[in-house]
């Protein structure tokens, strides 16, 4: 019986212990739930605080960004104003640039016209330079011809002097002109056109030497004319003196043709007829004495001259080079006179 009671007592103890265990378990569960709840609440709180801080930080960042945006907006507005001012200035400068471009185009057109004019002038200048070079070339050639002609003239004068000296004839030949001076009272009587015997004798001595020298082969190609000119003094009528001077020069020429066969070959005789000319000048070109008065005796004369080919051209060129004639005459193909006078005194 006692066992049974003991069993009942143990059974009651076990019930309360089970109940106690259950309550402990519940308490433990409650504590666990409370811990979990507190932990969850703390976590939620922490998350909330963190989220709040994040929102505050985000809001602060937004405020900062807004401030930055406001500042940037202000800067943009300032820059827009500056840009507008610069655009206005740029438009003004563009207008000025367009105006300057227009002026530049006008200047370029003017420059093109000037360049065209310059090119034309350059072309003309080149043509003128070419013409000038050609003229200079011609002038050099003509200068060479001058020197040749002058050389031939000097050679002829020297040959005349040498030949007269060799023949022991006392005649005065000018070294520059080749003029031959004879006594004026020898050739003709006063107011007559017939040769005196003494005059013929003088011509017999003078004309052969004079013509033989000029008709030499080395001078023949240069010889253009042998000229016999008659002159009178200044007294009397011009027309009468003209006729008298022509008759006197003709008398000398006729006498030359009469005696030419004595000292010239037949070929030279024909050549002489091709170059011999006769002129009368009346009272023109009288000879003056030292006092400037007309020397009547010396003015009554017959001059025997020679002219070389191209002498007129050389004379014009000499005038051009001395500045006494127009440059336009440089291209003339005339000849220069180089007279050697043989004066037969009356």
C-alpha positions, 0 to 999 in steps of 0.5 A: 500500500505504501508503494502505491502511495509512494507512486502517487506521491512521485506522480504528483511531484512529476506533474508539478515538475513537468508543469514547472518544466513546461513553464520554464520552457514557456518562459524560455520561449517567451524570453527567446521570443522577447530576445528575438523581438528585441533583436528584431526591434533593434535591427529595425531601429538600426535600419530605421536610423541608418535609413534616416541617416541615409535619407538625411545624407541623401537630402543633404547631398540633394541640397548640396547638388541643388545648391551646386545646380543653382550655382551652375544655373547662375553660372549658365545664366551668366555665361548665357549673358556673356555668350549673348554679348559675345554673339552680339559682338561676333555679329558686329565683327562678322558685319565688319568682316563682311564689309572688310571682305567686300573691300578686300574683294574690291581691292582684289579686283583692282589689284587684278586690273593693276596686275593685268595692266602691269602684265600688259606694260611688262609685255610692252616693256619686253617688246620695247626692250627687244626693240631696243636690243635690236636697235642697239645691235643695229647701232653696233653694226652701224658703229662698226660700219662707221669705223670701217668707213672712217677707216677707209676715208682716212686710208684714202686721205693718207693714200692721196697725201702719199701719192702727191708726195711721191710725185713731188707735188706741193699740194695741201690736203686737209688731214680731216676732210681730205680737201685739196687746195689749189691757187684760185687764179690758175683755173679760169680767167675772171668771169670765164668758164674756159680752162686756161692752159695753166689750169689744164696743166694743173689738172693734168697733174692733179686729176690722174693722181686723184682718180687713180687713188679713188679707183683702186680696187681696195677703195672701189667698193666703198666709192659712191661718187666723185663730185665736181662742184663749181662756186663763184664769188658773191658779186653779180647776179645769182642766176648768172653766177649759177650758170657760170659755176655750172659751166666751170664744173662741167669744163673740169668734168669734160677735161677729166673725161677727155684725159681719163684714157691716159691713166685709167683702164677701160673698166675704170673709165666705165666705173668713173662715168657711173660715179662722176657728178657735176654741180653748180652752186653759184655764190653759195658757201663763200670762203671767208678770210681771217677777219670773217670777210668774203675772200673773193678770189678763194670763193671762185673755185671748183671743188673735186670731192668724193663720197663713200657709200653709206656716208649719209647714214653715218652722218645721221648716226654721228648727229644722233650720238652727239645729241643733235638729231631725233632718236627716231632717225637712228633706223634710217639707212642713209649714208654719211658724207665724207668729202675730199675737196680738190679746189681749183683756184681761179 
